[in-house]
Amino acid sequence: LAVLESSQKSFESLISDMVSKASDIIIKNKGTLDLFLGDRVYASFGATRNDIGHGGSCVKAAGSIVAASDSILRDYRVLTEDELAINIGMGSGKLACGDLGSSNLM
C-alpha cells in the first residue's frame, strides 16, 4: 500500500509540474490559458490579444513544452520506471471566445 501511495503522489506531482511548466510557457509566448482538464491544458493564441504572429507563438510554445516535458518525464522515469509521453494538438482558424456554455455551470 505504501508503494502505491508513493507512486500516486509521484504521479500527481508529475502532472502538477507539467501543467505548471506548460502554463508558464504558454503565458511567456503570449498565449491565453483557457481550461485545465485533468492533465490537459487548453490555450489560445491571438484570440484575446492582437498578435499577428500568433501561429508562430503557438508553435514555439509547443516546442518549448515538449523540451520541458522531456526533462520532467526523464526524472519521473528514474523514480518509477514508467514510460510516459505527451501529446500536443494545434488547430487554426476563427475562434469564438467569451462567456460560452451552459448557464447550469455558472
MMTF fields as JSON, N, C-alpha, C and O atoms, coordinates in Angstrom:
{
  "mmtfVersion": "1.0.0",
  "mmtfProducer": "UNKNOWN",
  "numBonds": 423,
  "numAtoms": 424,
  "numGroups": 106,
  "numChains": 1,
  "numModels": 1,
  "chainsPerModel": [1],
  "groupsPerChain": [106],
  "chainIdList": ["A"],
  "bondAtomList": [4, 2, 8, 6, 12, 10, 16, 14, 20, 18, 24, 22, 28, 26, 32, 30, 36, 34, 40, 38, 44, 42, 48, 46, 52, 50, 56, 54, 60, 58, 64, 62, 68, 66, 72, 70, 76, 74, 80, 78, 84, 82, 88, 86, 92, 90, 96, 94, 100, 98, 104, 102, 108, 106, 112, 110, 116, 114, 120, 118, 124, 122, 128, 126, 132, 130, 136, 134, 140, 138, 144, 142, 148, 146, 152, 150, 156, 154, 160, 158, 164, 162, 168, 166, 172, 170, 176, 174, 180, 178, 184, 182, 188, 186, 192, 190, 196, 194, 200, 198, 204, 202, 208, 206, 212, 210, 216, 214, 220, 218, 224, 222, 228, 226, 232, 230, 236, 234, 240, 238, 244, 242, 248, 246, 252, 250, 256, 254, 260, 258, 264, 262, 268, 266, 272, 270, 276, 274, 280, 278, 284, 282, 288, 286, 292, 290, 296, 294, 300, 298, 304, 302, 308, 306, 312, 310, 316, 314, 320, 318, 324, 322, 328, 326, 332, 330, 336, 334, 340, 338, 344, 342, 348, 346, 352, 350, 356, 354, 360, 358, 364, 362, 368, 366, 372, 370, 376, 374, 380, 378, 384, 382, 388, 386, 392, 390, 396, 394, 400, 398, 404, 402, 408, 406, 412, 410, 416, 414, 420, 418],
  "bondOrderList": [1, 1, 1, 1, 1, 1, 1, 1, 1, 1, 1, 1, 1, 1, 1, 1, 1, 1, 1, 1, 1, 1, 1, 1, 1, 1, 1, 1, 1, 1, 1, 1, 1, 1, 1, 1, 1, 1, 1, 1, 1, 1, 1, 1, 1, 1, 1, 1, 1, 1, 1, 1, 1, 1, 1, 1, 1, 1, 1, 1, 1, 1, 1, 1, 1, 1, 1, 1, 1, 1, 1, 1, 1, 1, 1, 1, 1, 1, 1, 1, 1, 1, 1, 1, 1, 1, 1, 1, 1, 1, 1, 1, 1, 1, 1, 1, 1, 1, 1, 1, 1, 1, 1, 1, 1],
  "groupList": [{"groupName": "LEU", "atomNameList": ["N", "CA", "C", "O"], "elementList": ["N", "C", "C", "O"], "formalChargeList": [0, 0, 0, 0], "bondAtomList": [1, 0, 2, 1, 3, 2], "bondOrderList": [1, 1, 2], "singleLetterCode": "L", "chemCompType": "L-PEPTIDE LINKING"}, {"groupName": "ALA", "atomNameList": ["N", "CA", "C", "O"], "elementList": ["N", "C", "C", "O"], "formalChargeList": [0, 0, 0, 0], "bondAtomList": [1, 0, 2, 1, 3, 2], "bondOrderList": [1, 1, 2], "singleLetterCode": "A", "chemCompType": "L-PEPTIDE LINKING"}, {"groupName": "VAL", "atomNameList": ["N", "CA", "C", "O"], "elementList": ["N", "C", "C", "O"], "formalChargeList": [0, 0, 0, 0], "bondAtomList": [1, 0, 2, 1, 3, 2], "bondOrderList": [1, 1, 2], "singleLetterCode": "V", "chemCompType": "L-PEPTIDE LINKING"}, {"groupName": "GLU", "atomNameList": ["N", "CA", "C", "O"], "elementList": ["N", "C", "C", "O"], "formalChargeList": [0, 0, 0, 0], "bondAtomList": [1, 0, 2, 1, 3, 2], "bondOrderList": [1, 1, 2], "singleLetterCode": "E", "chemCompType": "L-PEPTIDE LINKING"}, {"groupName": "SER", "atomNameList": ["N", "CA", "C", "O"], "elementList": ["N", "C", "C", "O"], "formalChargeList": [0, 0, 0, 0], "bondAtomList": [1, 0, 2, 1, 3, 2], "bondOrderList": [1, 1, 2], "singleLetterCode": "S", "chemCompType": "L-PEPTIDE LINKING"}, {"groupName": "GLN", "atomNameList": ["N", "CA", "C", "O"], "elementList": ["N", "C", "C", "O"], "formalChargeList": [0, 0, 0, 0], "bondAtomList": [1, 0, 2, 1, 3, 2], "bondOrderList": [1, 1, 2], "singleLetterCode": "Q", "chemCompType": "L-PEPTIDE LINKING"}, {"groupName": "LYS", "atomNameList": ["N", "CA", "C", "O"], "elementList": ["N", "C", "C", "O"], "formalChargeList": [0, 0, 0, 0], "bondAtomList": [1, 0, 2, 1, 3, 2], "bondOrderList": [1, 1, 2], "singleLetterCode": "K", "chemCompType": "L-PEPTIDE LINKING"}, {"groupName": "PHE", "atomNameList": ["N", "CA", "C", "O"], "elementList": ["N", "C", "C", "O"], "formalChargeList": [0, 0, 0, 0], "bondAtomList": [1, 0, 2, 1, 3, 2], "bondOrderList": [1, 1, 2], "singleLetterCode": "F", "chemCompType": "L-PEPTIDE LINKING"}, {"groupName": "ILE", "atomNameList": ["N", "CA", "C", "O"], "elementList": ["N", "C", "C", "O"], "formalChargeList": [0, 0, 0, 0], "bondAtomList": [1, 0, 2, 1, 3, 2], "bondOrderList": [1, 1, 2], "singleLetterCode": "I", "chemCompType": "L-PEPTIDE LINKING"}, {"groupName": "ASP", "atomNameList": ["N", "CA", "C", "O"], "elementList": ["N", "C", "C", "O"], "formalChargeList": [0, 0, 0, 0], "bondAtomList": [1, 0, 2, 1, 3, 2], "bondOrderList": [1, 1, 2], "singleLetterCode": "D", "chemCompType": "L-PEPTIDE LINKING"}, {"groupName": "MET", "atomNameList": ["N", "CA", "C", "O"], "elementList": ["N", "C", "C", "O"], "formalChargeList": [0, 0, 0, 0], "bondAtomList": [1, 0, 2, 1, 3, 2], "bondOrderList": [1, 1, 2], "singleLetterCode": "M", "chemCompType": "L-PEPTIDE LINKING"}, {"groupName": "ASN", "atomNameList": ["N", "CA", "C", "O"], "elementList": ["N", "C", "C", "O"], "formalChargeList": [0, 0, 0, 0], "bondAtomList": [1, 0, 2, 1, 3, 2], "bondOrderList": [1, 1, 2], "singleLetterCode": "N", "chemCompType": "L-PEPTIDE LINKING"}, {"groupName": "GLY", "atomNameList": ["N", "CA", "C", "O"], "elementList": ["N", "C", "C", "O"], "formalChargeList": [0, 0, 0, 0], "bondAtomList": [1, 0, 2, 1, 3, 2], "bondOrderList": [1, 1, 2], "singleLetterCode": "G", "chemCompType": "PEPTIDE LINKING"}, {"groupName": "THR", "atomNameList": ["N", "CA", "C", "O"], "elementList": ["N", "C", "C", "O"], "formalChargeList": [0, 0, 0, 0], "bondAtomList": [1, 0, 2, 1, 3, 2], "bondOrderList": [1, 1, 2], "singleLetterCode": "T", "chemCompType": "L-PEPTIDE LINKING"}, {"groupName": "ARG", "atomNameList": ["N", "CA", "C", "O"], "elementList": ["N", "C", "C", "O"], "formalChargeList": [0, 0, 0, 0], "bondAtomList": [1, 0, 2, 1, 3, 2], "bondOrderList": [1, 1, 2], "singleLetterCode": "R", "chemCompType": "L-PEPTIDE LINKING"}, {"groupName": "TYR", "atomNameList": ["N", "CA", "C", "O"], "elementList": ["N", "C", "C", "O"], "formalChargeList": [0, 0, 0, 0], "bondAtomList": [1, 0, 2, 1, 3, 2], "bondOrderList": [1, 1, 2], "singleLetterCode": "Y", "chemCompType": "L-PEPTIDE LINKING"}, {"groupName": "HIS", "atomNameList": ["N", "CA", "C", "O"], "elementList": ["N", "C", "C", "O"], "formalChargeList": [0, 0, 0, 0], "bondAtomList": [1, 0, 2, 1, 3, 2], "bondOrderList": [1, 1, 2], "singleLetterCode": "H", "chemCompType": "L-PEPTIDE LINKING"}, {"groupName": "CYS", "atomNameList": ["N", "CA", "C", "O"], "elementList": ["N", "C", "C", "O"], "formalChargeList": [0, 0, 0, 0], "bondAtomList": [1, 0, 2, 1, 3, 2], "bondOrderList": [1, 1, 2], "singleLetterCode": "C", "chemCompType": "L-PEPTIDE LINKING"}],
  "groupTypeList": [0, 1, 2, 0, 3, 4, 4, 5, 6, 4, 7, 3, 4, 0, 8, 4, 9, 10, 2, 4, 6, 1, 4, 9, 8, 8, 8, 6, 11, 6, 12, 13, 0, 9, 0, 7, 0, 12, 9, 14, 2, 15, 1, 4, 7, 12, 1, 13, 14, 11, 9, 8, 12, 16, 12, 12, 4, 17, 2, 6, 1, 1, 12, 4, 8, 2, 1, 1, 4, 9, 4, 8, 0, 14, 9, 15, 14, 2, 0, 13, 3, 9, 3, 0, 1, 8, 11, 8, 12, 10, 12, 4, 12, 6, 0, 1, 17, 12, 9, 0, 12, 4, 4, 11, 0, 10],
  "groupIdList": [1, 2, 3, 4, 5, 6, 7, 8, 9, 10, 11, 12, 13, 14, 15, 16, 17, 18, 19, 20, 21, 22, 23, 24, 25, 26, 27, 28, 29, 30, 31, 32, 33, 34, 35, 36, 37, 38, 39, 40, 41, 42, 43, 44, 45, 46, 47, 48, 49, 50, 51, 52, 53, 54, 55, 56, 57, 58, 59, 60, 61, 62, 63, 64, 65, 66, 67, 68, 69, 70, 71, 72, 73, 74, 75, 76, 77, 78, 79, 80, 81, 82, 83, 84, 85, 86, 87, 88, 89, 90, 91, 92, 93, 94, 95, 96, 97, 98, 99, 100, 101, 102, 103, 104, 105, 106],
  "secStructList": [7, 2, 2, 2, 2, 2, 2, 2, 2, 2, 2, 2, 2, 2, 2, 2, 2, 2, 2, 2, 2, 2, 2, 2, 2, 2, 2, 2, 6, 6, 3, 3, 3, 3, 3, 3, 3, 6, 6, 3, 3, 3, 3, 3, 3, 1, 1, 1, 1, 7, 7, 6, 6, 2, 2, 2, 2, 2, 2, 2, 2, 2, 2, 2, 2, 2, 2, 2, 2, 2, 2, 2, 2, 2, 2, 2, 2, 2, 2, 2, 7, 7, 7, 7, 7, 7, 7, 7, 7, 7, 7, 7, 1, 7, 7, 7, 7, 1, 1, 7, 1, 7, 4, 4, 4, 7],
  "xCoordList": [0.83, 0.0, 0.867, 0.561, 1.937, 2.825, 3.454, 3.642, 3.786, 4.368, 3.356, 3.704, 2.095, 1.049, 0.809, 0.672, 0.758, 0.561, 1.721, 1.512, 2.935, 4.113, 4.078, 4.384, 3.702, 3.606, 2.537, 2.738, 1.398, 0.31, 0.759, 0.48, 1.447, 1.947, 2.945, 2.951, 3.792, 4.761, 4.055, 4.454, 3.005, 2.265, 1.543, 1.551, 0.922, 0.249, 1.246, 0.947, 2.415, 3.464, 3.927, 4.161, 4.056, 4.447, 3.441, 3.83, 2.15, 1.113, 1.126, 1.036, 1.236, 1.279, 2.475, 2.34, 3.639, 4.841, 4.67, 5.027, 4.119, 3.977, 2.949, 3.176, 1.83, 0.798, 1.326, 1.085, 2.036, 2.615, 3.622, 3.599, 4.502, 5.522, 4.873, 5.256, 3.892, 3.203, 2.501, 2.529, 1.881, 1.198, 2.173, 1.896, 3.312, 4.334, 4.8, 4.96, 5.014, 5.489, 4.427, 4.751, 3.188, 2.092, 2.017, 1.938, 2.04, 1.96, 3.171, 3.03, 4.346, 5.584, 5.509, 6.097, 4.787, 4.668, 3.368, 2.887, 2.813, 1.638, 0.356, -0.551, 0.291, -0.927, -1.85, -1.43, -3.101, -4.095, -4.555, -5.041, -4.401, -4.859, -6.378, -7.024, -6.932, -8.378, -8.979, -9.976, -8.382, -9.025, -7.992, -7.06, -8.168, -7.4, -8.394, -9.406, -8.11, -8.993, -8.122, -7.529, -8.05, -7.172, -5.734, -5.195, -5.109, -3.723, -3.626, -2.554, -4.73, -4.747, -4.745, -5.332, -4.071, -4.064, -4.558, -3.987, -5.6, -6.127, -5.76, -5.924, -5.263, -4.853, -5.178, -5.361, -5.245, -5.428, -4.329, -3.782, -4.028, -3.014, -3.641, -4.128, -3.632, -4.156, -5.641, -6.156, -6.342, -7.789, -8.12, -9.035, -7.394, -7.691, -6.646, -6.762, -5.634, -4.585, -4.371, -4.49, -4.06, -3.766, -2.312, -1.392, -2.131, -0.787, -0.77, -1.234, -0.236, -0.226, 0.624, 0.416, 1.565, 2.425, 1.949, 2.756, 0.645, 0.138, 0.4, 0.589, 0.414, 0.707, 2.113, 2.333, 3.064, 4.448, 4.628, 5.403, 3.895, 3.96, 3.449, 4.003, 2.4, 1.832, 2.829, 3.036, 3.434, 4.403, 5.619, 6.126, 6.08, 7.227, 6.892, 7.707, 5.694, 5.265, 5.207, 5.659, 4.654, 4.556, 5.935, 6.13, 6.886, 8.245, 8.889, 9.588, 8.65, 9.208, 8.569, 9.241, 7.273, 6.592, 7.142, 7.36, 7.365, 7.939, 9.32, 9.617, 10.155, 11.505, 11.452, 12.175, 10.606, 10.491, 9.927, 10.371, 8.964, 8.344, 9.324, 9.291, 10.191, 11.195, 12.031, 12.307, 12.43, 13.241, 12.448, 12.953, 11.213, 10.371, 10.081, 10.155, 9.75, 9.448, 10.671, 10.555, 11.834, 13.073, 13.285, 13.63, 13.077, 13.227, 12.197, 12.517, 10.975, 9.912, 10.229, 10.005, 10.746, 11.079, 12.138, 12.085, 13.088, 14.125, 13.498, 13.925, 12.493, 11.849, 10.933, 10.868, 10.224, 9.154, 9.341, 8.672, 10.232, 10.438, 9.233, 9.152, 8.31, 7.15, 7.524, 8.218, 7.065, 7.255, 6.008, 4.92, 6.153, 5.047, 5.442, 6.628, 4.466, 4.72, 3.66, 2.649, 3.903, 2.906, 2.43, 3.103, 1.277, 0.727, 0.352, -0.123, 0.572, 0.188, -0.633, -0.223, -1.781, -2.618, -2.739, -2.817, -2.754, -2.904, -3.932, -4.033, -4.678, -5.627, -5.537, -5.031, -6.017, -6.007, -7.366, -8.127, -7.643, -8.907, -9.563, -8.958, -10.782, -11.52, -11.932, -12.191, -11.987, -12.308, -13.347, -13.182, -14.402, -15.385, -14.925, -14.744, -14.738, -14.312, -15.201, -15.761, -15.319, -16.168, -16.827, -16.341, -17.918, -18.645, -19.629, -20.805, -19.134, -19.941, -20.211, -19.396, -21.344, -21.631, -22.961, -23.727, -23.217, -24.48, -24.565, -23.574, -25.737, -25.949, -25.926, -25.776, -26.072, -26.031, -24.639, -24.512, -23.619, -22.251, -21.767, -20.708, -22.491, -22.05, -22.498, -22.212],
  "yCoordList": [-1.203, 0.0, 1.257, 2.221, 1.252, 2.419, 2.687, 3.845, 1.63, 1.795, 2.449, 3.35, 1.989, 2.572, 4.033, 4.865, 4.352, 5.736, 6.606, 7.724, 6.104, 6.845, 7.067, 8.158, 6.022, 6.132, 7.135, 7.918, 7.122, 8.063, 9.498, 10.389, 9.721, 11.06, 11.511, 12.674, 10.581, 10.917, 11.303, 12.258, 10.568, 10.862, 12.201, 12.991, 12.455, 13.738, 14.882, 15.931, 14.687, 15.7, 15.924, 17.058, 14.831, 14.926, 15.764, 16.682, 15.456, 16.179, 17.65, 18.531, 17.914, 19.299, 20.044, 21.186, 19.411, 20.032, 20.325, 21.402, 19.349, 19.524, 20.603, 21.407, 20.623, 21.631, 23.023, 23.98, 23.138, 24.431, 24.925, 26.091, 24.031, 24.408, 24.795, 25.794, 24.008, 24.325, 25.677, 26.458, 25.955, 27.234, 28.399, 29.408, 28.255, 29.311, 29.562, 30.711, 28.499, 28.621, 29.265, 30.113, 28.887, 29.475, 30.972, 31.752, 31.375, 32.802, 33.547, 34.643, 32.967, 33.587, 33.826, 34.779, 32.961, 33.065, 33.742, 33.501, 34.577, 35.402, 34.596, 35.03, 33.439, 32.637, 32.98, 33.577, 32.6, 32.808, 31.442, 30.624, 31.199, 29.944, 29.926, 30.898, 28.824, 28.732, 27.738, 28.041, 26.551, 25.48, 24.468, 24.126, 24.003, 22.87, 21.729, 21.882, 20.607, 19.442, 18.215, 17.674, 17.782, 16.665, 17.032, 17.973, 16.295, 16.575, 17.404, 17.501, 17.998, 18.788, 20.283, 20.742, 21.014, 22.468, 22.97, 22.634, 23.759, 24.348, 25.827, 26.528, 26.285, 27.683, 28.177, 27.391, 29.485, 30.084, 31.118, 31.685, 31.343, 32.32, 33.26, 32.815, 34.548, 35.533, 35.805, 36.682, 35.096, 35.293, 36.498, 37.262, 36.665, 37.752, 38.868, 39.868, 38.686, 39.702, 39.918, 38.989, 41.129, 41.427, 41.033, 41.83, 39.802, 39.26, 38.647, 37.524, 39.386, 38.91, 37.645, 36.874, 37.424, 36.242, 35.127, 34.325, 35.071, 34.105, 32.649, 31.803, 32.347, 30.976, 30.565, 29.46, 31.45, 31.174, 31.069, 30.25, 31.915, 31.852, 30.513, 29.952, 30.005, 28.717, 27.582, 26.724, 27.587, 26.541, 26.614, 25.584, 27.815, 27.985, 27.463, 26.785, 27.781, 27.301, 25.773, 25.141, 25.185, 23.723, 23.078, 22.099, 23.614, 23.081, 23.208, 22.303, 24.332, 24.541, 23.607, 23.133, 23.338, 22.416, 21.005, 20.298, 20.594, 19.267, 19.164, 18.168, 20.168, 20.145, 20.094, 19.315, 20.914, 20.923, 19.598, 19.087, 19.052, 17.789, 16.633, 15.738, 16.642, 15.583, 15.492, 14.399, 16.635, 16.66, 16.168, 15.371, 16.635, 16.226, 14.73, 14.03, 14.238, 12.81, 11.938, 10.835, 12.433, 11.684, 11.498, 10.405, 12.561, 12.47, 11.518, 10.744, 11.569, 10.691, 9.228, 8.343, 8.984, 7.625, 7.005, 5.809, 7.808, 7.312, 6.855, 5.853, 7.581, 7.235, 6.026, 5.226, 5.87, 4.87, 3.795, 2.763, 4.026, 3.143, 3.123, 2.254, 4.048, 4.146, 4.949, 5.96, 4.5, 5.234, 6.066, 5.515, 7.349, 8.251, 9.158, 9.353, 9.701, 10.621, 11.714, 11.596, 12.765, 13.824, 13.921, 13.469, 14.51, 14.818, 16.29, 16.839, 16.912, 18.309, 18.404, 17.916, 19.029, 19.263, 20.75, 21.542, 21.124, 22.531, 22.645, 21.767, 23.7, 23.985, 25.454, 26.257, 25.804, 27.218, 27.574, 26.703, 28.835, 29.309, 30.266, 30.692, 30.588, 31.522, 30.837, 29.634, 31.626, 31.112, 32.02, 33.239, 31.421, 32.183, 32.128, 31.046, 33.283, 33.281, 34.222, 35.174, 33.953, 34.748, 33.837, 32.738, 34.28, 33.525, 32.599, 32.928, 31.439, 30.48, 29.251, 28.883, 28.618, 27.361, 27.393, 28.35, 26.347, 26.187, 27.126, 27.346, 27.673, 28.523, 27.683, 28.23, 26.368, 25.488, 25.422, 25.043, 25.776, 25.708, 27.002, 27.028, 28.056, 29.363, 29.602, 30.656],
  "zCoordList": [0.0, 0.0, 0.0, -0.702, 0.777, 0.826, -0.529, -0.9, -1.281, -2.607, -3.55, -4.312, -3.493, -4.336, -3.992, -4.889, -2.713, -2.295, -2.753, -3.224, -2.621, -3.063, -4.565, -5.045, -5.312, -6.762, -7.159, -8.087, -6.465, -6.749, -6.491, -7.292, -5.385, -5.078, -6.134, -6.536, -6.582, -7.623, -8.905, -9.571, -9.261, -10.479, -10.371, -11.315, -9.226, -9.013, -9.094, -9.665, -8.53, -8.583, -10.025, -10.443, -10.775, -12.181, -12.963, -13.684, -12.828, -13.56, -13.155, -14.01, -11.871, -11.39, -11.97, -12.409, -11.976, -12.534, -14.025, -14.502, -14.753, -16.198, -16.546, -17.45, -15.839, -16.094, -15.744, -16.479, -14.639, -14.241, -15.274, -15.67, -15.705, -16.687, -18.017, -18.626, -18.47, -19.722, -19.622, -20.573, -18.496, -18.297, -18.374, -19.021, -17.715, -17.755, -19.189, -19.603, -19.933, -21.318, -22.196, -23.028, -22.03, -22.817, -22.577, -23.526, -21.322, -20.986, -21.538, -22.082, -21.403, -21.908, -23.418, -23.929, -24.125, -25.579, -26.03, -27.137, -25.173, -25.478, -25.682, -26.392, -25.067, -25.128, -23.971, -22.979, -24.109, -23.065, -22.571, -23.352, -21.278, -20.695, -20.702, -20.31, -21.147, -21.28, -20.299, -19.645, -20.188, -19.432, -18.96, -19.688, -17.749, -17.231, -17.052, -16.368, -17.654, -17.562, -17.322, -18.255, -16.068, -15.723, -16.021, -15.438, -16.925, -17.283, -18.557, -19.155, -18.974, -20.21, -19.902, -18.923, -20.766, -20.702, -22.054, -23.092, -22.039, -23.269, -23.279, -22.281, -24.416, -24.539, -25.938, -26.868, -26.066, -27.385, -27.607, -26.661, -28.856, -29.245, -30.263, -31.301, -29.974, -30.905, -30.778, -31.472, -29.93, -29.807, -28.926, -29.234, -27.859, -26.932, -26.975, -26.267, -27.809, -27.975, -29.458, -30.257, -29.812, -31.208, -31.478, -31.297, -31.909, -32.151, -33.541, -33.741, -34.494, -35.876, -36.028, -36.965, -35.131, -35.19, -34.268, -33.798, -34.006, -33.038, -33.436, -32.563, -34.721, -35.158, -34.779, -34.281, -35.013, -34.645, -33.134, -32.639, -32.415, -30.949, -30.438, -29.492, -31.058, -30.674, -30.929, -30.071, -32.102, -32.45, -31.528, -31.084, -31.246, -30.341, -28.943, -28.318, -28.458, -27.144, -27.13, -26.175, -28.184, -28.254, -28.194, -27.473, -28.941, -28.915, -27.542, -27.087, -26.889, -25.551, -24.533, -23.617, -24.687, -23.78, -23.952, -22.968, -25.194, -25.446, -24.796, -24.135, -24.974, -24.401, -22.87, -22.249, -22.271, -20.81, -20.299, -19.271, -21.008, -20.6, -20.672, -19.827, -21.666, -21.78, -20.513, -20.018, -19.994, -18.78, -17.576, -16.785, -17.432, -16.306, -16.38, -15.37, -17.58, -17.744, -17.488, -16.955, -17.867, -17.624, -16.118, -15.667, -15.347, -13.892, -13.295, -12.392, -13.788, -13.299, -13.617, -12.791, -14.806, -15.248, -14.328, -14.04, -13.874, -12.968, -11.647, -11.073, -11.166, -9.898, -10.005, -9.072, -11.118, -11.186, -12.253, -12.215, -13.191, -14.342, -15.284, -16.153, -15.132, -16.029, -17.272, -17.177, -18.426, -19.678, -19.955, -20.125, -20.0, -20.3, -21.456, -21.722, -22.129, -23.23, -23.198, -22.505, -23.947, -24.046, -25.49, -26.417, -25.655, -26.972, -26.989, -25.995, -28.127, -28.3, -29.578, -30.631, -29.474, -30.647, -30.892, -29.953, -32.158, -32.527, -33.628, -34.485, -33.61, -34.673, -35.026, -34.241, -36.183, -36.565, -37.16, -37.583, -37.182, -37.721, -36.749, -35.766, -37.031, -36.181, -34.889, -34.857, -33.828, -32.508, -31.87, -31.828, -31.382, -30.601, -29.155, -28.596, -28.556, -27.16, -26.371, -26.915, -25.125, -24.239, -23.243, -22.978, -22.696, -21.683, -22.399, -22.552, -22.834, -23.577, -22.735, -21.889, -22.957, -22.268, -21.555, -21.667, -20.833, -20.13, -18.94, -18.245, -18.708, -17.53, -16.256, -15.163, -16.378, -15.22, -14.586, -13.422, -15.32, -14.81, -14.213, -13.584, -14.384, -13.901, -12.473, -11.905]
}
